[in-house]
Amino acid sequence: MKHARIYVFALALFGFFMTHGDHPLCAAENVIVLAHEISWAPHYGKDLEGGGYTVEIVREALKRVGYTLETVWLPWKRAQVEAARGVYDGLGASYLTEERAKAFAPSDPVAATEVVFFKRKKDDVPYSKLEDLKPYKIGTGFGYGYPAPFLKADYLQKVPAYELKTNIHRLLNKRIDLIIGSRDAILFYLKENYPDKMDDLAILGDPMEVLSLYVLFSKAKPGYEEKLKAFNQGLGMIKQDGTYEAILKEHGLEER
């Protein structure tokens, strides 16, 4: 009887480490946890179907190589800080900046989006180069990524906000003159929340840049290189077999 109790205890202990501990066979080893901003629609968002098209792409890519995706939704600044510390495996679809490259290793591109300036349609804003925008207040986001020339343009009047919706509200109410951001995200928010104001805003000039979106794996997380390599393999698989394109079409998007 004594030996039977020891055997049962040993099985229970083994089961505990299999599901909770750092055992190499631990189920958690096959889970990749990525932090996301609560909403950056249409790229991703807590309330979007499937978490948004980039989350579905990442989920399917990981599934092909034996991993499960777990999404965490946080204020963007906190998501970046905690992912950089290794609390999570990394960040969901994000721009890669010089600053982020210090803490994160980028995957192959997951998607891309045009970075543009929006203005009030009735306003005359001469623009052919960044220096032309010195007189204008430009809405930006705390901790957001932008093209390098814009980030380095210290002469511009940048007015930060915690959320895109704040910048759009400020622009519509003439508290700022311009906003910069993802064309897709700004148009999506306008359509969903200000459908009657869609014609009040317009894109200023040509896109400043087309930026790729990457899964950013935290260099502080042990084993990140292996997970990065596996993800890239899975991403290649779903691009090759048509799953990637099908997800974009399902969300009303086209591959760029």
TILO-230301 format. One record per residue: residue number from 1; y, z, x of N, C-alpha, C in turn. Coordinates in steps of 0.05 Angstrom, whole numbers, plus 5000, padded with zeros to 4 digits. Each point is the difference from the previous one (the first is absolute). Example, Ala and Ser with C-alpha at 12.3 -4.5 7.8 and 13.67 -1.06 7.14 Angstrom:
residues 2
<rec 1, <4886, 5156, 5264>, <5024, 5000, 4982>, <5024, 5000, 5018>>
<rec 2, <5021, 4986, 4993>, <5024, 5001, 5016>, <5022, 5014, 4985>>
This chain:
residues 256
<rec 1, <4976, 5000, 5017>, <5024, 5000, 4983>, <5025, 5000, 5017>>
<rec 2, <4999, 5016, 5023>, <5022, 5001, 5018>, <5007, 4973, 5011>>
<rec 3, <4978, 4985, 5009>, <5004, 4974, 5012>, <5011, 4980, 4979>>
<rec 4, <4992, 5003, 4975>, <5010, 4982, 4979>, <5030, 5004, 4996>>
<rec 5, <5009, 5026, 5000>, <5028, 5006, 4997>, <5016, 4987, 5022>>
<rec 6, <4990, 5003, 5025>, <5014, 4989, 5023>, <5002, 4969, 4997>>
<rec 7, <4978, 4988, 4991>, <5000, 4971, 4997>, <5020, 4991, 4979>>
<rec 8, <5002, 5014, 4977>, <5019, 4994, 4979>, <5028, 5003, 5011>>
<rec 9, <5005, 5022, 5015>, <5027, 5005, 5011>, <5008, 4978, 5019>>
<rec 10, <4980, 4991, 5017>, <5006, 4979, 5019>, <5007, 4974, 4986>>
<rec 11, <4986, 4994, 4978>, <5006, 4975, 4985>, <5028, 5002, 4988>>
<rec 12, <5007, 5023, 4989>, <5026, 5004, 4988>, <5022, 4997, 5021>>
<rec 13, <4996, 5011, 5024>, <5019, 4999, 5021>, <5004, 4971, 5010>>
<rec 14, <4978, 4986, 5002>, <5001, 4972, 5008>, <5015, 4983, 4980>>
<rec 15, <4995, 5006, 4974>, <5014, 4986, 4979>, <5030, 5005, 5001>>
<rec 16, <5007, 5025, 5006>, <5029, 5007, 5002>, <5014, 4983, 5021>>
<rec 17, <4988, 4999, 5024>, <5012, 4985, 5022>, <5000, 4970, 4994>>
<rec 18, <4980, 4991, 4986>, <4999, 4971, 4993>, <5024, 4992, 4982>>
<rec 19, <5010, 5019, 4984>, <5021, 4993, 4981>, <5027, 5012, 5007>>
<rec 20, <5000, 5021, 5017>, <5026, 5013, 5005>, <5007, 5001, 5030>>
<rec 21, <4982, 4999, 5017>, <5006, 5005, 5028>, <5006, 4976, 5016>>
<rec 22, <4998, 5004, 5027>, <5006, 4978, 5019>, <4975, 4987, 5010>>
<rec 23, <4979, 5003, 4985>, <4974, 4988, 5007>, <5003, 4970, 5001>>
<rec 24, <4987, 4986, 5020>, <5003, 4971, 5002>, <4990, 4985, 4976>>
<rec 25, <4984, 5013, 4983>, <4990, 4987, 4976>, <5016, 5008, 4976>>
<rec 26, <5022, 5015, 5004>, <5016, 5010, 4978>, <5011, 4976, 4984>>
<rec 27, <4998, 5003, 4973>, <5009, 4979, 4982>, <5029, 4993, 5005>>
<rec 28, <5016, 5021, 5007>, <5029, 4996, 5004>, <5005, 4980, 5023>>
<rec 29, <4981, 4996, 5017>, <5003, 4981, 5022>, <5004, 4972, 4990>>
<rec 30, <4990, 4994, 4976>, <5002, 4974, 4988>, <5024, 4997, 4981>>
<rec 31, <5017, 5020, 5000>, <5024, 4999, 4983>, <5025, 4996, 5017>>
<rec 32, <5017, 4982, 4993>, <5025, 4996, 5014>, <5022, 5007, 4980>>
<rec 33, <5017, 5019, 5008>, <5021, 5010, 4983>, <5027, 4989, 5010>>
<rec 34, <5013, 4985, 4982>, <5026, 4988, 5007>, <5022, 5011, 4982>>
<rec 35, <5022, 5008, 5012>, <5023, 5010, 4986>, <5018, 4977, 4991>>
<rec 36, <5010, 5002, 4976>, <5017, 4979, 4988>, <5025, 5014, 4988>>
<rec 37, <5022, 4985, 4999>, <5022, 5008, 4984>, <4991, 5000, 4970>>
<rec 38, <5012, 5018, 4984>, <4991, 5002, 4972>, <5002, 4973, 4986>>
<rec 39, <5021, 4985, 5005>, <5002, 4974, 4988>, <5016, 4981, 5018>>
<rec 40, <4988, 4978, 5007>, <5013, 4977, 5013>, <4989, 4975, 4987>>
<rec 41, <5005, 4999, 4974>, <4989, 4978, 4984>, <5015, 4974, 5007>>
<rec 42, <4986, 4977, 5000>, <4972, 4996, 4991>, <4980, 5004, 5022>>
<rec 43, <5009, 5007, 5024>, <4981, 5001, 5023>, <4979, 5023, 4996>>
<rec 44, <5010, 5022, 4990>, <4981, 5022, 4992>, <5015, 5020, 4984>>
<rec 45, <4986, 5018, 4987>, <5013, 5020, 4984>, <4979, 5017, 4985>>
<rec 46, <5006, 5025, 4997>, <4982, 5019, 4987>, <4993, 4991, 4971>>
<rec 47, <5019, 4988, 4986>, <4996, 4993, 4972>, <4993, 4970, 4996>>
<rec 48, <4996, 4985, 5022>, <4992, 4973, 4997>, <4970, 4997, 4997>>
<rec 49, <4991, 4979, 4987>, <4972, 4996, 4996>, <4986, 4997, 5027>>
<rec 50, <4980, 5017, 5005>, <4985, 4999, 5025>, <5016, 5010, 5023>>
<rec 51, <5024, 5011, 4995>, <5018, 5009, 5022>, <5017, 4978, 5011>>
<rec 52, <4998, 4975, 4989>, <5015, 4978, 5009>, <4983, 4981, 5017>>
<rec 53, <5011, 4976, 5005>, <4983, 4980, 5013>, <4993, 5007, 5029>>
<rec 54, <5018, 5013, 5015>, <4993, 5006, 5028>, <4978, 5022, 5001>>
<rec 55, <5001, 5019, 4981>, <4979, 5020, 4999>, <4973, 4988, 4994>>
<rec 56, <5000, 4981, 4981>, <4975, 4986, 4993>, <4989, 4984, 5024>>
<rec 57, <5018, 4987, 5014>, <4992, 4985, 5024>, <4987, 5018, 5021>>
<rec 58, <5014, 5022, 5005>, <4990, 5019, 5020>, <4973, 5013, 4991>>
<rec 59, <4999, 5006, 4975>, <4975, 5012, 4989>, <4976, 4981, 5003>>
<rec 60, <5004, 4975, 4993>, <4979, 4980, 5002>, <4992, 4995, 5029>>
<rec 61, <5020, 4998, 5017>, <4994, 4996, 5028>, <4983, 5022, 5012>>
<rec 62, <5008, 5025, 4994>, <4985, 5023, 5010>, <4972, 5001, 4988>>
<rec 63, <4997, 4993, 4975>, <4974, 5001, 4987>, <4980, 4981, 5015>>
<rec 64, <5010, 4978, 5009>, <4983, 4980, 5014>, <4988, 5011, 5026>>
<rec 65, <5013, 5020, 5012>, <4991, 5011, 5025>, <4990, 5029, 4997>>
<rec 66, <4995, 5008, 4975>, <4987, 5026, 4996>, <5019, 5024, 4998>>
<rec 67, <5025, 4995, 4995>, <5019, 5022, 4997>, <5010, 5001, 4971>>
<rec 68, <5010, 5024, 4993>, <5012, 5005, 4974>, <5030, 5007, 5004>>
<rec 69, <5017, 4989, 4984>, <5029, 5006, 5003>, <5008, 5023, 4981>>
<rec 70, <5015, 5018, 5011>, <5012, 5021, 4984>, <5030, 4998, 5004>>
<rec 71, <5015, 4998, 4978>, <5029, 4997, 5001>, <5013, 5027, 4994>>
<rec 72, <5022, 5005, 5015>, <5016, 5024, 4996>, <5028, 4991, 4995>>
<rec 73, <5013, 5010, 4979>, <5027, 4991, 4991>, <5020, 5022, 5007>>
<rec 74, <5020, 4994, 5016>, <5019, 5019, 5010>, <5028, 4988, 5002>>
<rec 75, <5020, 5017, 5001>, <5027, 4989, 5007>, <4997, 4987, 5028>>
<rec 76, <5014, 4977, 5003>, <4994, 4983, 5023>, <5005, 5013, 5027>>
<rec 77, <5021, 5016, 5002>, <5006, 5013, 5026>, <4977, 5019, 5007>>
<rec 78, <4991, 5016, 4981>, <4978, 5018, 5004>, <4974, 4986, 5007>>
<rec 79, <4995, 4977, 4986>, <4976, 4985, 5006>, <4999, 4991, 5029>>
<rec 80, <5022, 4991, 5010>, <5001, 4990, 5028>, <4997, 5023, 5020>>
<rec 81, <5013, 5022, 4995>, <4998, 5023, 5018>, <4972, 5011, 5002>>
<rec 82, <4987, 5004, 4977>, <4974, 5011, 4999>, <4979, 4981, 5011>>
<rec 83, <5003, 4974, 4994>, <4981, 4981, 5011>, <5003, 4998, 5030>>
<rec 84, <5024, 5001, 5010>, <5005, 4999, 5029>, <4987, 5024, 5014>>
<rec 85, <4998, 5022, 4987>, <4988, 5024, 5011>, <4970, 5000, 4999>>
<rec 86, <4989, 4980, 4985>, <4971, 4999, 4998>, <4989, 5015, 4976>>
<rec 87, <5017, 5008, 4981>, <4990, 5013, 4976>, <4984, 4980, 4984>>
<rec 88, <5009, 4975, 5001>, <4986, 4978, 4986>, <4992, 4979, 5021>>
<rec 89, <4983, 4981, 4992>, <4992, 4979, 5018>, <5023, 4981, 5006>>
<rec 90, <5019, 4998, 4983>, <5023, 4982, 5005>, <5016, 4996, 4974>>
<rec 91, <5015, 4977, 5001>, <5017, 4993, 4978>, <4989, 4974, 4987>>
<rec 92, <5004, 4999, 4974>, <4994, 4975, 4986>, <5019, 4978, 5008>>
<rec 93, <4998, 4977, 4987>, <5015, 4976, 5008>, <5029, 5006, 5007>>
<rec 94, <5008, 4996, 5025>, <5026, 5008, 5010>, <5010, 4979, 5020>>
<rec 95, <5027, 5000, 5003>, <5012, 4985, 5022>, <4993, 5014, 5027>>
<rec 96, <4999, 4984, 5021>, <4997, 5012, 5027>, <5027, 4998, 5014>>
<rec 97, <5011, 5024, 5007>, <5025, 5001, 5016>, <4994, 5011, 5027>>
<rec 98, <5020, 4998, 5018>, <4996, 5010, 5027>, <4994, 5030, 4999>>
<rec 99, <5013, 5014, 4982>, <4996, 5029, 4998>, <4972, 5007, 4990>>
<rec 100, <4991, 4985, 4980>, <4974, 5005, 4989>, <4978, 4993, 5020>>
<rec 101, <5005, 4980, 5017>, <4979, 4991, 5019>, <4994, 5022, 5020>>
<rec 102, <5017, 5020, 5003>, <4994, 5022, 5018>, <4978, 5018, 4989>>
<rec 103, <4998, 5002, 4974>, <4981, 5019, 4988>, <4977, 4986, 4986>>
<rec 104, <5003, 4974, 4995>, <4980, 4986, 4984>, <4991, 4974, 5014>>
<rec 105, <4975, 4993, 4994>, <4989, 4974, 5009>, <4997, 4982, 4976>>
<rec 106, <5011, 4976, 5000>, <4999, 4983, 4976>, <4974, 4984, 4997>>
<rec 107, <4992, 4996, 4976>, <4978, 4983, 4994>, <5009, 4971, 5001>>
<rec 108, <4982, 4982, 4994>, <5008, 4972, 4994>, <5017, 5001, 4975>>
<rec 109, <5018, 4980, 4996>, <5018, 5000, 4977>, <4984, 5001, 4974>>
<rec 110, <5009, 5017, 4982>, <4988, 5002, 4973>, <5015, 4982, 4980>>
<rec 111, <5026, 4998, 5004>, <5017, 4984, 4982>, <5026, 4995, 5014>>
<rec 112, <5019, 4988, 4986>, <5027, 4996, 5012>, <5020, 4999, 4977>>
<rec 113, <5025, 5006, 5007>, <5021, 4999, 4980>, <5027, 4993, 5013>>
<rec 114, <5017, 4986, 4985>, <5026, 4993, 5010>, <5019, 5024, 4998>>
<rec 115, <5014, 5005, 5021>, <5021, 5020, 5001>, <5027, 4987, 4994>>
<rec 116, <5013, 5008, 4979>, <5025, 4986, 4992>, <5022, 5021, 4993>>
<rec 117, <5024, 4990, 4998>, <5022, 5015, 4990>, <5005, 4992, 4971>>
<rec 118, <5005, 5020, 4983>, <5008, 4995, 4972>, <5029, 5008, 4997>>
<rec 119, <5015, 4985, 4984>, <5028, 5007, 4993>, <5004, 4997, 4970>>
<rec 120, <5023, 5008, 4990>, <5007, 4994, 4973>, <5007, 4970, 4999>>
<rec 121, <4990, 4986, 4980>, <5003, 4971, 4999>, <5030, 4992, 5000>>
<rec 122, <5016, 5016, 4987>, <5029, 4992, 4997>, <5016, 5005, 5026>>
<rec 123, <4989, 5015, 5018>, <5015, 5006, 5025>, <4998, 4977, 5020>>
<rec 124, <5022, 4995, 5013>, <5000, 4980, 5021>, <4997, 5014, 5027>>
<rec 125, <4977, 4996, 5012>, <4993, 5013, 5026>, <4994, 4979, 5021>>
<rec 126, <5020, 4993, 5016>, <4994, 4980, 5021>, <4980, 5010, 5020>>
<rec 127, <4979, 4984, 5005>, <4979, 5010, 5018>, <4986, 4978, 5014>>
<rec 128, <5002, 5000, 5026>, <4984, 4982, 5017>, <4987, 5014, 5023>>
<rec 129, <5010, 5024, 5006>, <4989, 5017, 5021>, <5005, 5029, 4993>>
<rec 130, <4985, 5019, 5012>, <5002, 5028, 4993>, <5029, 5011, 5003>>
<rec 131, <5014, 4991, 5020>, <5027, 5010, 5005>, <5018, 4995, 4976>>
<rec 132, <4994, 4980, 4984>, <5016, 4994, 4976>, <4999, 5022, 4979>>
<rec 133, <4979, 5018, 5003>, <4996, 5020, 4979>, <5013, 5027, 5008>>
<rec 134, <5016, 5001, 5021>, <5013, 5025, 5008>, <5016, 5013, 4978>>
<rec 135, <5014, 4986, 4983>, <5017, 5013, 4980>, <4985, 5012, 4977>>
<rec 136, <4973, 4995, 4998>, <4986, 5007, 4976>, <4981, 5024, 5003>>
<rec 137, <4997, 5016, 4979>, <4981, 5022, 5000>, <4973, 4989, 4992>>
<rec 138, <4980, 5005, 5017>, <4973, 4988, 4996>, <4980, 5023, 4994>>
<rec 139, <4987, 4998, 4977>, <4980, 5020, 4993>, <4974, 4996, 5015>>
<rec 140, <4990, 5022, 5012>, <4975, 5000, 5016>, <4983, 5023, 4990>>
<rec 141, <4976, 5002, 5011>, <4982, 5021, 4993>, <4994, 5018, 5024>>
<rec 142, <4998, 5026, 4995>, <4993, 5019, 5021>, <4972, 4994, 5011>>
<rec 143, <4998, 4995, 5026>, <4974, 4995, 5013>, <4989, 4972, 4994>>
<rec 144, <5015, 4982, 4988>, <4989, 4974, 4994>, <5002, 4982, 5024>>
<rec 145, <4982, 4980, 5002>, <5000, 4981, 5021>, <5017, 4976, 4993>>
<rec 146, <5014, 4989, 5020>, <5016, 4976, 4996>, <4998, 4982, 5025>>
<rec 147, <5009, 4975, 4998>, <5000, 4983, 5024>, <5016, 5014, 5022>>
<rec 148, <4990, 4996, 5025>, <5013, 5013, 5023>, <5030, 4995, 5002>>
<rec 149, <5010, 4976, 4996>, <5029, 4996, 5002>, <5016, 5017, 4981>>
<rec 150, <4989, 5005, 4976>, <5014, 5017, 4981>, <4999, 5029, 5009>>
<rec 151, <4977, 5009, 5009>, <4997, 5028, 5010>, <5019, 5006, 5023>>
<rec 152, <5005, 4980, 5017>, <5017, 5004, 5023>, <5029, 4996, 4995>>
<rec 153, <5007, 4990, 4976>, <5028, 4994, 4994>, <5015, 5026, 4991>>
<rec 154, <5008, 5016, 5020>, <5013, 5025, 4995>, <5028, 4997, 4988>>
<rec 155, <5010, 4977, 5001>, <5027, 4995, 4990>, <5001, 4996, 4969>>
<rec 156, <4976, 4998, 4988>, <4999, 4996, 4971>, <5002, 5027, 4985>>
<rec 157, <5010, 4999, 4976>, <5003, 5024, 4983>, <4974, 5003, 4984>>
<rec 158, <4981, 5016, 5010>, <4974, 5003, 4987>, <5001, 5026, 4984>>
<rec 159, <4994, 4998, 4974>, <5000, 5023, 4982>, <4971, 5005, 4991>>
<rec 160, <4988, 5021, 5011>, <4971, 5004, 4994>, <4995, 5014, 4973>>
<rec 161, <4977, 4994, 4989>, <4991, 5014, 4976>, <4970, 5005, 5003>>
<rec 162, <4990, 5018, 4984>, <4972, 5007, 5001>, <4982, 4980, 4986>>
<rec 163, <5012, 4986, 4980>, <4984, 4981, 4984>, <5015, 4974, 4995>>
<rec 164, <4984, 4979, 4996>, <5012, 4974, 4994>, <5016, 5001, 4974>>
<rec 165, <4990, 5014, 4980>, <5014, 5000, 4975>, <5028, 5012, 5002>>
<rec 166, <5004, 5018, 5019>, <5027, 5011, 5005>, <5019, 4978, 5010>>
<rec 167, <4990, 4984, 5019>, <5016, 4979, 5011>, <5007, 4979, 4978>>
<rec 168, <4981, 4993, 4984>, <5006, 4980, 4979>, <5020, 5011, 4980>>
<rec 169, <4997, 5025, 4993>, <5019, 5013, 4981>, <5028, 5000, 5013>>
<rec 170, <5002, 5007, 5025>, <5026, 5000, 5014>, <5012, 4973, 5001>>
<rec 171, <4984, 4979, 5005>, <5011, 4973, 5002>, <5010, 4991, 4973>>
<rec 172, <4984, 5005, 4979>, <5009, 4991, 4974>, <5025, 5015, 4991>>
<rec 173, <5004, 5024, 5010>, <5023, 5016, 4992>, <5023, 5000, 5020>>
<rec 174, <4999, 4981, 5019>, <5021, 4995, 5019>, <5006, 5023, 5019>>
<rec 175, <4979, 5015, 5006>, <5003, 5022, 5019>, <4993, 4991, 5028>>
<rec 176, <4985, 4978, 5002>, <4996, 4987, 5026>, <5003, 4970, 4994>>
<rec 177, <5001, 4984, 5022>, <5006, 4972, 4997>, <4975, 4982, 5002>>
<rec 178, <4980, 5010, 5015>, <4976, 4985, 5006>, <4976, 5019, 5002>>
<rec 179, <4976, 4989, 4996>, <4976, 5014, 5008>, <4982, 4981, 5016>>
<rec 180, <4985, 5011, 5018>, <4981, 4985, 5015>, <4972, 5010, 4995>>
<rec 181, <4981, 4982, 4998>, <4973, 5009, 4995>, <4981, 4977, 4994>>
<rec 182, <4976, 5007, 4993>, <4979, 4980, 4992>, <5009, 4985, 4975>>
<rec 183, <5002, 4974, 5002>, <5007, 4983, 4977>, <4981, 5006, 4976>>
<rec 184, <4974, 5002, 5006>, <4981, 5005, 4978>, <5004, 5027, 4987>>
<rec 185, <5006, 5020, 5016>, <5003, 5027, 4989>, <5025, 5002, 4983>>
<rec 186, <5022, 4989, 5010>, <5025, 5002, 4985>, <4998, 4985, 4974>>
<rec 187, <4989, 4975, 5000>, <4998, 4985, 4976>, <4981, 5013, 4980>>
<rec 188, <4978, 5012, 5010>, <4981, 5014, 4983>, <5014, 5023, 4986>>
<rec 189, <5015, 5016, 5015>, <5013, 5023, 4988>, <5021, 4992, 4979>>
<rec 190, <5015, 4979, 5006>, <5020, 4990, 4981>, <4986, 4991, 4974>>
<rec 191, <4979, 4985, 5003>, <4986, 4989, 4976>, <4988, 5023, 4983>>
<rec 192, <4990, 5021, 5013>, <4987, 5021, 4986>, <5020, 5020, 4987>>
<rec 193, <5023, 5004, 5014>, <5018, 5021, 4991>, <5028, 4991, 4991>>
<rec 194, <5008, 4976, 5009>, <5026, 4989, 4992>, <4997, 4971, 4992>>
<rec 195, <4983, 4994, 4980>, <4996, 4971, 4993>, <5025, 4986, 4991>>
<rec 196, <5018, 5016, 4988>, <5025, 4988, 4991>, <5021, 4997, 5022>>
<rec 197, <4993, 5010, 5024>, <5019, 4998, 5023>, <4990, 4980, 5021>>
<rec 198, <4978, 4986, 4994>, <4988, 4982, 5020>, <5021, 4979, 5010>>
<rec 199, <5017, 4991, 4982>, <5019, 4979, 5008>, <5026, 5012, 5012>>
<rec 200, <5001, 5026, 5002>, <5024, 5013, 5011>, <4999, 5001, 5030>>
<rec 201, <4976, 4998, 5012>, <4997, 5001, 5029>, <4989, 4974, 5010>>
<rec 202, <5006, 4995, 5026>, <4991, 4975, 5012>, <4994, 5005, 5030>>
<rec 203, <4982, 4984, 5011>, <4994, 5001, 5028>, <5023, 4988, 5016>>
<rec 204, <5007, 5014, 5021>, <5022, 4991, 5018>, <4988, 4984, 5023>>
<rec 205, <5006, 4974, 5000>, <4991, 4984, 5023>, <4970, 4996, 5001>>
<rec 206, <4991, 4991, 5023>, <4971, 4996, 5005>, <4987, 5027, 5007>>
<rec 207, <4973, 5002, 4997>, <4986, 5024, 5008>, <5007, 5007, 5029>>
<rec 208, <5005, 5025, 5006>, <5006, 5008, 5027>, <4975, 4996, 5018>>
<rec 209, <4977, 5006, 4988>, <4975, 4997, 5015>, <4977, 5003, 4980>>
<rec 210, <4977, 4987, 5007>, <4976, 5005, 4986>, <4983, 5019, 5016>>
<rec 211, <4996, 5024, 4990>, <4986, 5021, 5015>, <4972, 5004, 4989>>
<rec 212, <4981, 5002, 5019>, <4972, 5006, 4992>, <4997, 5029, 4994>>
<rec 213, <4980, 5006, 4983>, <4993, 5027, 4993>, <4973, 5006, 5012>>
<rec 214, <4998, 5023, 5013>, <4975, 5007, 5014>, <4990, 5027, 4991>>
<rec 215, <4975, 5005, 5003>, <4990, 5028, 4998>, <5005, 5012, 5028>>
<rec 216, <5014, 5022, 5000>, <5007, 5013, 5026>, <4982, 5024, 5004>>
<rec 217, <4983, 4997, 5020>, <4981, 5022, 5006>, <5012, 5020, 5020>>
<rec 218, <4999, 5025, 4993>, <5012, 5021, 5016>, <4985, 5003, 5027>>
<rec 219, <5015, 4999, 5022>, <4989, 5003, 5026>, <4992, 5030, 5005>>
<rec 220, <5010, 5018, 4983>, <4993, 5028, 5003>, <4973, 5007, 4987>>
<rec 221, <4988, 4981, 4986>, <4975, 5004, 4986>, <4977, 4991, 5017>>
<rec 222, <4982, 5018, 5008>, <4977, 4992, 5016>, <4984, 4978, 4988>>
<rec 223, <4992, 4981, 5016>, <4984, 4977, 4990>, <5015, 4978, 4986>>
<rec 224, <5027, 5001, 5003>, <5016, 4980, 4985>, <4994, 4971, 5009>>
<rec 225, <4993, 4997, 5026>, <4995, 4973, 5010>, <4976, 4987, 4986>>
<rec 226, <4979, 5016, 4996>, <4976, 4991, 4986>, <5006, 4992, 4971>>
<rec 227, <5015, 5017, 4987>, <5007, 4994, 4972>, <5018, 4976, 4997>>
<rec 228, <5019, 4997, 5019>, <5017, 4977, 5000>, <4984, 4974, 5004>>
<rec 229, <4982, 5000, 5019>, <4983, 4977, 5005>, <4983, 4993, 4975>>
<rec 230, <4989, 5020, 4988>, <4983, 4996, 4976>, <5017, 4988, 4977>>
<rec 231, <5023, 5011, 4997>, <5018, 4990, 4978>, <5006, 4971, 5004>>
<rec 232, <5008, 4993, 5025>, <5006, 4972, 5005>, <4976, 4981, 4995>>
<rec 233, <4976, 5010, 5006>, <4976, 4984, 4993>, <4998, 4996, 4970>>
<rec 234, <5003, 5021, 4985>, <4998, 4998, 4971>, <5022, 4983, 4988>>
<rec 235, <5024, 5002, 5011>, <5022, 4983, 4990>, <4994, 4970, 5005>>
<rec 236, <4988, 4995, 5023>, <4992, 4972, 5006>, <4979, 4990, 4980>>
<rec 237, <4982, 5018, 4993>, <4979, 4992, 4981>, <5011, 4993, 4973>>
<rec 238, <5018, 5016, 4989>, <5010, 4994, 4973>, <5020, 4977, 5000>>
<rec 239, <5012, 4994, 5023>, <5017, 4976, 5001>, <4982, 4975, 5001>>
<rec 240, <4977, 5002, 5013>, <4982, 4977, 5003>, <4986, 4993, 4974>>
<rec 241, <4992, 5021, 4985>, <4984, 4994, 4976>, <5017, 4997, 4974>>
<rec 242, <5026, 5001, 5003>, <5017, 4995, 4976>, <5009, 5025, 4985>>
<rec 243, <4989, 5024, 5007>, <5007, 5024, 4986>, <5030, 5007, 5003>>
<rec 244, <5010, 4996, 5024>, <5028, 5006, 5006>, <5019, 4984, 4982>>
<rec 245, <4995, 4974, 4999>, <5017, 4982, 4983>, <4997, 5007, 4970>>
<rec 246, <4976, 5007, 4992>, <4995, 5007, 4972>, <5016, 5025, 4992>>
<rec 247, <5002, 5020, 5018>, <5015, 5024, 4994>, <5030, 4993, 4997>>
<rec 248, <5010, 4983, 5018>, <5028, 4992, 4998>, <5005, 4986, 4973>>
<rec 249, <4983, 4982, 4992>, <5003, 4985, 4975>, <4999, 5019, 4976>>
<rec 250, <4982, 5019, 5002>, <4997, 5020, 4978>, <5026, 5015, 4995>>
<rec 251, <5015, 5004, 5022>, <5026, 5014, 4998>, <5024, 4982, 4998>>
<rec 252, <4994, 4974, 4995>, <5022, 4981, 4996>, <5015, 4993, 5026>>
<rec 253, <4986, 5002, 5022>, <5013, 4995, 5026>, <4986, 4976, 5014>>
<rec 254, <5013, 4989, 5020>, <4989, 4979, 5016>, <4999, 5008, 5028>>
<rec 255, <4981, 4990, 5015>, <4997, 5007, 5028>, <5023, 4988, 5016>>
<rec 256, <5011, 5016, 5019>, <5022, 4991, 5017>, <4990, 4999, 5028>>
